[in-house]
Amino acid sequence: MSARAVRPKLPFLGVAGRHNRVPSPYPWLMPVILVMGLFYLYPVIDVFRYAFTDLTLLGGEGHYTLSTFANVLTRPELLQILWVTFVFTAGSVIGQQVIGLAMALVVVRSEKRHLFGTTILRTTALIAWVVPGIAGGIIWKMLFNEAPFGGLNSLLRLMGMAPVQWLSDPDVVMWSVVLSNVWRGTAFSMVVMYAALKAIDPSLYEAAEVDGASARQKLFFVTLPQLRPAILVNMILITIQTLNTFDAIISLTGGGPGRATEVLSLYTFNVVFRNYDLAAGSVLSILMLVISLTLALIYAGFLPKDDKA
Amino acid sequence: MKKSMLAALAAATALGCLPAIAEDLITSDRVGPSDAPKKMVFRMTGDGPSSTDPTWAAGYAKLYTDFINNHPGWQLELQMMTGDISQEQARMLEQAKAGHAPDCAAVDSFVLPLFKQAGVLKSLSPYFTKEEVDQLFPFVRDGVTGKDGQIYAWWWSTDLRVLYRNKEIVPDAPETWADTKAAALKSVEAGMEGILFNGSRYEGTTFDWLGNFWGQGGKLVDDAGKPVFADADNRDKFVKAVNYYRDLVESGAAPKRVATIGNYDDFNAAAAAGTTAMFVGGNWQYRQLQNSMEPEEFAKWTFSMLPGITADERSTGTGGWTVAAFSSEPEKVEMCAALAREIYMGPANALQEQLPTRADLYDKYEVFKSEANQTFAKALKVGQARPGVLIYPEISNQIQIMMGKVLTGAETTDAAVDEAFKATLDAYARL
């Protein structure tokens, strides 16, 4: 007899026979449902409602209309904003994933060998992670400062190298912003990869060693396939996180020069808080939601399915 | 043993009560006794007891203490704004529309029209005499007055932009754009960075530069509030003013990094570090330079009116801060007006050397008789405030974007100006 066959039938809303009464889960779930509904669902519903209006912060009640969608989605600057967002997100996600994995591998390997400095490396990376976005932006602004007393350029000059226009060159500034975001976000990927690496069955490596696999072969044929679910989940999380990043950019470049670093989240922020256009900001928020969900679904499609019995 | 424990407890209790007995009238978020029955929430900038300048903080602490002593039974809850003024003001407008604004707040003069339009401000007319209102500079009076003739804020300080220079390197005040470029290039030859100005995504970028456009007689909006800055009458003046900045960067008279500057503190830092000899800054920086430099270093610095395309076509942007009331309780509105009158209308101007908005106050306070402040006051005569229209924030936003493209050479001036004008007209059509 299978386990399924003996599982008692859960009564709907807790109504059950006298002898197998099972308490309803709903009273237990209600606080969570209420909190989620109040703090998550209600604002989302409000955003959808605003998107179908022409509401601004400047006065008037606003009217229901579809024109805001048409107006926002046909703005000439939107394509450039989306491209900037794509470059920023792709650069940040790839950078954080690759460096996070590399650091986790180094930490795990050095722990095995009881090397000095493992904790220092881990702690240093985590410090960057806990720094608030605005503060991180300000720190990098000081480093990238192109004045004669700017941080990184002073170092370059000491080494006899030419200074770099970190923030004023439209071709360089995006990579400066990506670098600052990778610096901040890598620790998260490192922690996820570290936990996943620790969970890999050591017997797999033992078997690989018996087969005479080199370190490179063990990485590509044991470690990476075993990490695949963790990598994909991590990529979903950091993609959504990066898409929503604007605090570090606003304090580092403000989206400039021009619109060179104005990502979708910052553009949305500017539309609401500088142009006072609530309806347009809501449409852009929905656009961000659609992009995040689409990317999450694409990643999820690559997740390994449960083995069928 | 029991006795000694009781004594220790009594001593600890007494010590614990001490702070309550000797309660400070001023804390970081409160002025007045914490048990005062009446409370007014005041959202403020750094112009208060929490000023980062110790002298000003001490001065404001005294002003606020005197104020609260004059109003027994009241306490003020102080809410500090962050440095991102545009965001702070937008949030406050949103809160005001939802009925959750503070009772009284500092409102930046350039967004005051938005608050007036939204109908969230309470009239302060009953609390100021006609004579006091008449003493306000015309652009200030127009700014605070609503369509119904009532005043909806008290504009207590104004400021303006000037050209600072190191006299050792640039002895004579540049009067024209050509003079400025020549002087900046000369400073570059002396190992300096050249002239510095705001050029990033920042309100100061627009405002500091607008004097170059206004000086030629350019207009941002027409009488109906429609953007006209790049129409047939104004485009040429606008493009010339943009090209002035572009030429400064392309010729090396200004470093390319100006496209990343969005903070007046950067100029103070560069001046203190001796890496620049000229910058476009605000009048309040004169005192900041004085406070941050050694006297012999500060003595090298002076300022002059912003240059123009010719010496006779010059202007400068004037801004400033207001105090406005949001509360629906008349008693709190009156308290807000009293705060504006007793702390900010004169005493705060004198303390921070922030230029008053009333002509008579320049004679009342000794500090405004100094040569520097007299020069600022003269420059105010050619000052222009930002137009009090709803579309101004978007005009400014588009000018900031355009300036970034132009200063980095990403686009031609004509293309960038046309894009900015079209985007502004589109936004105007949506209002």
Interface residues (C-beta under 8 A of the other chain):
Chain A: D54 T56 L57 L58 G59 N71 R75 P76 E77 N145 E146 A147 P148 F149 Q165 L167 S168 D169 P170 I250 T253 G254 G255 G256 P257 G258 R259 A260 N270 V272 F273 R274 N275 Y276 D277
Chain B: D84 S86 Q87 A90 R91 L93 E94 K97 L114 Q117 A118 G119 E193 G199 S200 R201 Y202 P255 K256 R257 V258 A259 T260 G262 D266 A269 A270 A273 T275 L390 P393 E394 N397 Q400 I401 M402 G404 K405 L407 T408 A410 E411 A423 D426 A427 R430 L431
